[in-house]
Amino acid sequence: MPGSVHPQSPPAKRPRRNGSDSLAPPPAAAAAAAETPVVSLPLQPLGDSITANAPSPVPHSPSNCLQKTPQRGRRATACCAPASASPLPPTAAAAAAASPPASPPPHLTPRAVYAKAKTLFRRSTIPDRLVGRDTERAAVLDFWRGHVLARRPGSIYLSGIPGTGKTALVDEAARALQAESEAGEICVTKVNCMTVTEPEKIYAKLLAELSGKDVPTTNGELAVAELNEIFRKSAPKRTRVFHVVVLDEIDTLVTKDCRVLYKLFGWAQPDTDSCLALVGIGNSLDLTMRVLPRLAERNCQPISVKFDPYDIKSIINIINGRLRSLDPDAALLTTLNENTTRQQQQQQKQSLPLMKPMVVELCARKTAATGDLRKALDVCRSAIELAEAELTAKAATTKSITNPLDATITSPRDAPNVTIKHILAAAASAGAGGESAMIKIRPLSLQLKMLLCALVVGKRREGKASAPTLPALHELYVSIMRKRTRIAPVARTELQDLVTHLESRGLAVVTAQGARGGGGGSASGGRGSGKGGRKEDARRVRLAVTVDEVEEAVAGEPMLVEFLRGD
């Protein structure tokens, strides 16, 4: 009994040996062992011990398991098993295996569901696989297998309006076929042609990405000579690196004689000793036929793949796919075939979290006129933000102790849904539905209009082909603000939010500087192109509307008219 005192028992006598070499336990100990109940210890899965949860300098992988060979005379053990783990008694192990302990469900709240959904609908979120685009995917995979993996020179041109998945599909193909490529023999280099102010400077830019060194843009002939040596060097074919160059926005390199484009496609001429496969991505549908007619004469005609704008059905499928990834239970219902009944299809649609089928369809119809998927993603993300803000405002109005966003729910489908009202408000804010530039600009705040005017000043000053980086735009914006107004300029971090707002309204376009792959033979690229700077510094911002449209929209505001005079 707890708290009771037992008299000290006399010492046990030395046990006598039995017929074997072991000692027979004393009768008292045997009786105590018989009365002691068997304790069932929980059986942890491999790798889930206390030591497995701690961070390790070398992550576990099958390759790591083969790096060390057991010493001679010792039996090798599984590398995933904890070193200090001791085997459980047979009875305890059997009991633990029969009834494994159930882990408590994670704490799920509407706030967490909304946060994950907003991440899924960001423009920068790259899905594992694009929904649809089966014909285009087959063409890109055939080119990758027939030229890149086979180490045969060639070129392909992907055309279509912005937001149709051209760049994302190329990245997906590179990831999918990375395992089939030979390590260390394929180098993928990606360059956004919007990052050069003149078409002739693309040579120095490309050479800098390939070599990892700063190359002066003034000496274009030297860069051409070095690139010619890289792509057509006389080393044995199986001992040199095969290069894949992806040029995004390649139609910005068009000049009067198109000398730059002819040179680039000529380096990838088939049936030569070239070690280059060129992937061009642009918006011009007839670039190779109308602008570059002599490519066919030179046997440099690229494979042409056209990306049609997304229609309503495609946008609905893409939105449903992203919503489905919020809920693992709903993700199990993604496979439909001819044996699926109409009732099962309807149940699948109704099981999606956050948005009902009619809400998804409304979003698709509001944004399908542009064919740009990014517009639909922006509307969905803004609608989720509006639903979240509405719950917060409701809690403040009712003076509730607990915020409904922090209430515990059992499934993502239990989170408050996005309604038609939210979609309509988000679509109006994003300019979906074909509104004119004046209708988009006039409701903006004063700071947004000033930033738009700063883009106009920068475009006048630097020329048509130039787009300022975020640091340069902030410097210009602050300079004009201090000279033309008495309003305090916003900080650089706030300026990025303003730029994002202009982009969501369709008034500005943000392009990222091309990233270079290679080094380790990865077929999907890897290292960034910045030399010690942040990735945000390399992004460039350009107007998505004309200068005349901006001037007309702000003509009735004297402060903005004065702002347009610059610094």
N, C-alpha and C positions, 0 to 999 in steps of 0.2 A: 504494500500500500504506500502511496506517496506520503512522505513525512514520517513514516514509522522507522524505528531503529531495530535492526536485527542483531542478535548476538553473534560474535565472531565465531565462525565455524572452525573446527580443528583442521590442520593441514591434511590434505589427502595423501593416502599412502601411495608409494611408488607402484605403478601398475606392473603386473607381471607380464612377461613375454608369452605370446602364444606360439603356435607352431610355426608361424611365419616370422620374417624379420621385423615387421611393424609392431608397434606397441598397441595393445588393446586399450581402448578408452575406459576410464573409470565408470562404474555404474551410474554415479550421479551425473556425470557429463553426458552419458548416453541418454539418460532420462530427460535431462534439460533439452538436449537436441531434438528429442522426439516431440516435446511439448512446444518447441519454438515454431511459430507459423512461418511458412515460406513467403518471403516478400517478393512481389513481382516488380522488377525494375523495368522502367520504360526503355525500349530498344530504339536507339536513335539510328536514322538512316546514315549511310556512309557520307562523310563530309559534313555532317550536321553537329559535330561535337563542339565543345567550347572552343577548342583550338581552331576549328574550321571556320568559326564566325569571326575570328580575329583577322585583320588585314595581313596579307603575306606579301613579301617582296617579289616572289615569283608565283604568278597565278598558275593554278593547276590546269593542265592540258594533257592530252595523250602524248604529245611530243615530250613534255617534261618527264613523263613516266619512263621513257626509254633512254633518258640521258644518263642515268646511274645504273650500274650493273651490280647486283648483290655480290658480296664477298664470297670467296670460295669456302665451302664448308657450311654456309648458312643458307637457310631456305628463304627465298624471296617472298615478300608479303605484298598485298595490294597497297598501292601508294595512297589510295584515298582513306585508308583506315587510320584512325588516330594512333600515334605511336604509344601512348600511355594507356590505351584501352585494354581492359582485361576481359577474357571471355566470361559470359554470364553462366550461372548454373543451368543445367538443362531444363529444370522445371521453370525457372524464372524466364529463360529465353523463350520457351514454348508459350508461357502465359503472355509475355509481352508481344510475341508475334501474333497471337490470337486476338488480342485487343490493344492495338496501337493507340496511344493517346491522341485525342483530337485537338489540334491547335485552335485557339480562339480566333474567330473571324476578325479581319482588320476593321478598324473604326472608319466607316464610310459616311461621308457627309455630302450634301449638295454642293458645298463649296469645292470639295475635292473633285467631284464630277465635272463641275463647270471649268475648273482649272485644266483638267486633262483635255476636255473638249476644245477649249480655246487653243491649246497647244496643237491639237490635231488639225485645226482649221487655219493654222498659220501658213503663209505662203512658203516659208522656208522649210516646212516639214516635208520630208521626202518619204513617200510610202515605199514599202518593200516591193510592191508590184502595182503598176498603173492599171486601173480598171478600164477595160476596153483596149482599143488600139491594137487589135490582134494582127491585122494586116501589116501595119507599120512595124510592129514588133518583129514579125517574121522577116521583113526585109532587112531590118537592122541586124538581127541575129545572123542571117545568111551572109551579110557583108562581113560581119566580125569573124565568122568561122572561115569564110572563103578567102579573106585577105589578111586579117590580123593574125589569127592563129596559124594560118598557112604561110605567113610571112611573104605575102605577095602584095606588091604595091597596087594602089587603087584609090578611088575617092567616091564619096557619097554626099549628096546634098539634100538636107531636110528642110522643107519650106512650109510655111504656114503662119497665120497671124499669131501675135503674142498670146501666151497662155494656153497653148494646145498640147503641151507635153513633149516638145521636141528634145529639149535638153535633158529632161527627166528620163526619157526613154533611152537615150544614149548612156546615161549613168547606170540605168538598170541593166542594160545589156553588158556593160563592162563588169558589173558586180556578178552577174549570173555566169559569165564565162571566165571569171578570174581563175577558178580552179582548173580549167582546161589549159591555161597558158603555162608555159614553162617559166619557172622562177628565174628572175634576173634577165630575161630576154625581151620583155615588152615594156616600153615606157610610154605612158599616156600623158600628154601635155595639153592643158586646156587654157585657152586665152579668149578673153572677151574683147572683140575688136573695138568696142566703144571706149576702151581705155587708152587708145592712141589718138592724138589730135590730127595726124595726117596719115593717109594710107601707107606711105613709104616707110613710116616708122614701125610698121608691124614686123619688119625683119629684125631690128634690134630688140624689140619686145620678145619675139619668139626665141631669139638666141639667148637672151637673159633667162628666160624660163627653162631652156634646155640645159644651160651651163651652170645656172645658179649664181651667176656673177652679174655685176652691174655693167651694162654695155651702153656706151654713149649713142644717142639716137642720131647724132649728126653724121656719122660715117655709115651710110647705108650700104655702100659697095663692099666694105669690109665684112659687114654682117651677112650679106648675100654669099660672099665667098666661103665663109665659115659654115653657113648652113648647107651650101652645096657639098662641102666636104663631109658634113655629118650625114646627109641623106644619101649621098652617092659615093661614099668612100670605097676603096678597092679591097677592103678586108674580106676574107672568106665569108660567105653568106651565113653559115651556121655559127660563126664566132662573133658576130656583131649584134648590137642591140637593134631591135625593130621598133620604130617610133610610130605612135598614133597621135596626130595633132588634131584637136577639136577646136575649131574656130567658131565661136558664137558671134552672132550679129555680123556675119561675114559680108553681108550686102552693104555695110558701111564703108567697105574698101573699094567701092566702085569709083573709077575715075574716067576721064574722057577716053583714054586708050586702054584702060583696064590692064595695064602692064603688071600690076601687083598680083591680081587674081590669076592671070595667065602663068605667072611664075610659080605661084603656090600650087596650082593644079598640075603644072608641068613637073614639079618635083615628085608627084605621086603617079606618074605615067605608068600604066600597066606594061608588063612584059619588058621591063628594064631591070637594071641592077639596083634600083632604088630600094631603100629600106623605110619607106614612109607610106602610111595610110592616112589620108586626109578626110576629116569629117567636117563638112560645112553646114552651119545652121543659120538660117536667115528668114526674113519675112517676105521677100520677093518670090512670087511663085514661078516666074519665068526668067530667073537670073541666068541660068545656063543656056537657055534657048535664045533669049533676046539680047542680053548684054554680052554673053560670051559665045558667039556663034562659031568661033574658030577652034573651040575645044574639040569638036568632033573631027575636024580636019587633022588635028595633031594627035588623035587617038587618046585624048585625055577627057573624054566625055564622062562625067560622074554619073553614078546611079542616082536617080531622082526619086524622092519619096515625098509625097504631098500629105500634109496633115490638115484634114478638114476641121472646121470649127466644131466645138462641142454642141450637140443638140440637146434638147430637153431631156430625152431619155438617158443620155450619157451622163449628164450632170446629176440626175436623180440617182443613178447607180453609184456614182462617185461619192455623193453625200451619204447615201445609205451605207456604203462600205466604211466610211470613217466613223459614222455613228455606231456601227456594229462592233467596231474594235473597242468601244467603251465598255461593253458587257461581254464577258467570255461566253455566257449562256446564249446570247444572241448570235455570237460568231459561229456557233455550231450549226446554225441554220442557213449558212451561206450557199450550200450546194443545192441547186434545183435541177431537176431533170424532167423528162417527159412523163415520169410516173408520179410527179408531185401534184397533188390535188389543188384545186383552187382554194379550198379552205386552209391548207397548209401554207400556201403562198400568202394568204391574207394574215394568218397568224404570224408569219415571219415579219411582215411589214409592221404589224401592230406591236411587235416585241422590241422595236428599236427604242433606245432611250432618247430623251430630250425633245425629239421632234416627231410629230405624227406625219403620216404619209401626205396629207393635204398641205401641211406646212412645208415639207421638202419640195413638193411639186410647185408650190407658189414661188419658192426661192429660185427654182430652176427656170420657171417661166419669166421671172423678173430679170434674170441675168443672161438668158440664152440669146438675146438679140446681139450681144457682142461676140459670143462664141468663146469668150475668155473665161477659163475655169477660175482664174484668180479672183475675178469679180464675185463669183458665187461663194468662194471660200471667205472673202472679206465680209459678205453679207451674213453668212452663218456665224462668223465670229462676233460681229457687231451685235447680232440678235441675241447671242448667248450673254454678252456683256449687259445688254438692256434687261434681260430677264434676271440676271444677278443683281443689278442695281435696283430693280423693282422690289425684290425681296428685302433688300437692305432698307429701302425707303418705307416699306410696309412695317418693318419691325420698329423703325424710329417713330412712325405715326401712332402705332398702337402701344408704344412704350413697353414692349415686351422685354422680359428679362433675358430670354435666350433668343439669339438670332436664328431665324429659320434656316439660314445657310449652314449652321453648325449642328443641326439636328441629325441624329443617327438614323441612317436608312440601311435597309438590307440589300438593296440592289441599285445600280445606276438608273434603272427604269423607274425607281421611286422618286427621283429628283423632279422638282417642278419643271414642266415642259416649256419650251419656247413656243409662243403662240403666233397666230397670224399677225397680230398687232405688232409684235416685235420684228417680224420679217419685213413688214411694210415700212416701219420706221427706219430699219437698217438699210433697206434698199433706197429709200429717199435720201438718207444721209450719204450713201456711197455713190449716188448719182446713177443708179441702175435704172434703165428704162429709156436711155437715149436722150437725156436732157442736154441742152446746149451748155457751152462753157460759161456763158454769162449766168445761167441759173445755178451752176455749180459754185461760182466764185462769190457772188453777192452775199449769200448767207454766212460766209466764213468770218471768223474773228479777225480783229485788226492785226494781230501778230501773224496769222496765217497769210493774210493778204500782203503784209510787208515781206514775208519770206518769198512769196510768189513773185513780188516785184523785184526782189534781189536776184532771183533766177533770170528774170528778164534782163536786168542790168548786166549780169554775167554773160548772158548769151550775146548781147550786143557787143560787149567788149572783147570776148575771146573768139567769136566767130561761130559759124554754124556747126562745125564738127566737134566743138569742145563741150564738155560737161564737167562742171566743177566737182571736186571731191567734197566730202562732208566738212573737213577742216577748212578748205578754201571757201566754201559757201558760208560757213559761220563767220569767218574773218571778214568777208565782204559785207555780210548782213550787219555785223557790229559796226563796221566803218560807216556805213550809210546811216544807221540809226543814230550814231553820235553826231553826225554832221547835219542831218536833215530833220531830226526830231529831238524831243526832250524825254522820250520814253526810254526806260531802261531795257536793254536787250536781254533776251533770255539766255540761259547758259547753254553750253553745247549739248549736254544730255537732254535738255528740254527741246533743243532744236531737232534732235533725232526723232522725238515724238511728233513734232510738227511736220517733219518730212514724211513720216509714216501716214499721218492724216491726209496730207496732200496726195499721197500715192493711192490711198484707199478711195479718195474722191475722183481718181482718174485725171488729176491735174499735173502729176509729176511721175517720173519713172526712175526707180533706183536700180542701178546695175552694179553687180559685184565684179571686182577685178578677177581675171582668169587665174585658176589655181593650177600648179604644175604637179604632175604625178611622175612616178618613176622611182629611181634609186633602188628600191628593193624588188623591182620587177612587177609591181602591182599593176593590174590592168585597169584599175579604177581610179588611179590618181591618189594623191595623198597630201603632199606638203603644200602649204600656202605659198603665195608668191610674195608676201611681204618680207622685207629685210629688216626685221626687228620692230616693225610697226604693227599696230593692231589691224584686224581685218576690217573694222569699221572705217579706218582711214582710207582704205582703198575703194570704198564704194563711191559711185558717182551719181549725181542727181541731174536730171535733165527735164525740161518742160515737156508735158504731154499735150499741151495746147499751143496755139500760135501767140506770138507777141501782140498782134493786133487784138486778139480776143481778150487778153489780160488788160491792155490799155483801155479798151472799150468798157470792160466791166468796172474799172476803178475810176473812170473819167469824172464821175460826180463827187469824188472825195479829194479835196485839195491836198490833204496831207500825203495821200498815196501818189498823187500826181507829182508832188515835190520829191517824194521818195524815188520815183522812177528816173530822176535826174542823176542819180548815183552819188558817188563820193568825190 
